[in-house]
């Protein structure tokens, strides 16, 4: 059977179809080319960046803040510590709909949504996936609310970290200072090594010793899920705690001083005259540094700033007050050294002195009668020192005041310390472009007029008298210890000046100050401590205010300041102290001396016990001259001097 061959004639493809096929092939080619270019761009050109972003969606680096160093008092009691706290953290990159997240969070926490938006404003140059602290040290109720609603709160998580804790609240707050979140300048400076959210010392010890206290942060490499929640820790580098600091401060004595001052405005500073160590530094009113540690609110900060009593100011180093009659010790030193009088030079006080066409009055209306230097200091006679001031002159007064460290910074390691003012002719010419008027010298001679000093300066002043003329730099840090207990640094006493006075001058001043407290006529009898010989000097400083026309002066603000400075025991001084009570309703002997008495009582009855009883100290020290021994007791407080500028 013959086979049949079928011949198939190929059909021609129409030109229209050919064009369509060519276009299709071209489209596919272009598409694959674009995909290839895109892949090259992502994998080669930006492969490293994309890899980082990809890993951040799964693996992230978390920074662990280091615990700040512990702060102890001189006997090892903790003054500043760290407590664990829960912080509420928000990562914006994990929240696709920030508004919805904050709506949910505000609902669960019962807060205003706008406040959360305000807190979540990311700082400039914030690294991707860097958390923003919405709340620090949140309550347990907040912890439960966040943890139980994680699915509704993408990007919101809780972090456990150390929080600064001040166990005694406002106690010594101005010396210890406080911490707060770093500012933009700290973050932008790469040499400082701070990141957004870190805590930094903002004031006091916390700021001055930030380098020792801050420690070194650690880190973790963690795996997270799609909501940013931690799944597991892949790698960890431990943080290194900051160094601990042992202070010279005596917590128990500080507490006694705080209680003695009570609610009154003022300051108390106590030093060890043998080394310049600060035992007590009180400034009232104070604040609670725990408020700053947990994150101070705008309202709280505004209230502190607008408080007319200025609780943030450290009166001990920033408050400049006329020293009043306490300044007479410096004037007496200059008079003895320059020979303008002897210990037996007599001046008659009839209640005032006529000078420059007006009367400069003494605090005692009837006058003190015949006075010499010893009795003039003991009874704080203004007329005697008006005469001394005229003889010594303002430049001579200024020279010897500066020998005791007045009118200059003490050098204490605290910010914003004030130098006070010790005027002389050149100072007034430079300050006011005016000559010095003789009547102004009389005011300066009793610690008024332009003269101002800080409580720390006055404590250092009386410490210099107590130790025979050596002026130390006040210091509040005893040593620095590593977190393992090894000593890194011991802070040694530092002599910054000498009063350069004759031994006879120092002895004369010390004897007179002893009788201020221990003699029947002394103005500082209220500072006596049983079994301890105390030396001191009272002062009452006038408050001079210009009242605007049509306005009434505030009675409290026009009251005088009450001063008292002292040291003890006289035989071998261990403590020197100065206190001021602002706008006190009474003089230094009535108001400030009893405060010092309370501090000295605590010091001598608690630490090492009082020295052996001294009959002379209990019954009243023998006076340098017979007429003082036989005199009757006088008032226990000073009345302000009415001296002011006589032009």
Secondary structure, DSSP 8 states (H G I E B T S, - for coil): --------------HHHHHHHHHHHHHHHHHHHHHHHHHHIIIIISHHHHHHHHHHTTEEEEEE------EE-TTS-EEEEEEEEEEEEE-GGG-S-HHHHHHHHHHHHT--HHHHHHHT---TT--TT--EEEESS--HHHHHHHHHTGGG-TTEEEEEEEEEE-TTTTTTHHHH-EEEE--HHHHH-TTTT--TT-EEEEEHHHHHTHHHHS-B-EEEEEEE-TTS-EEEEEEEE--B---EEEES--HHHHHHHHHHHTTSSEEEEEE-TTT-BEEEEEEES---THHHHT---HHHHHHHHH-TT-TTS-HHHH--B--GGGGHHHHHHHHHHHTS--TT--EEESSEEEETTEEEE-SSTT--EEE-HHHHHHHT-HHHHHHHHHHHHHHHHHHHHHHTTTTS----S-TT----B---HHHHHHHHS----HHHHHHHHTT-TT-BB-HHHHHHHHHHHHTTSEEE--B-EEEEE-TTS-EEEE----EEEE----HHHHHHHHHHHHHHHHSTT-TTGGG-BTTB-EEEEEEEE-------TT----TGGGS-EEEEEEEE-TTS--EEEEEEETT-SS-IIIIIHHHHHHHHHHHHHHTS---S--HHHHH----SSHHHHT-----SS----------
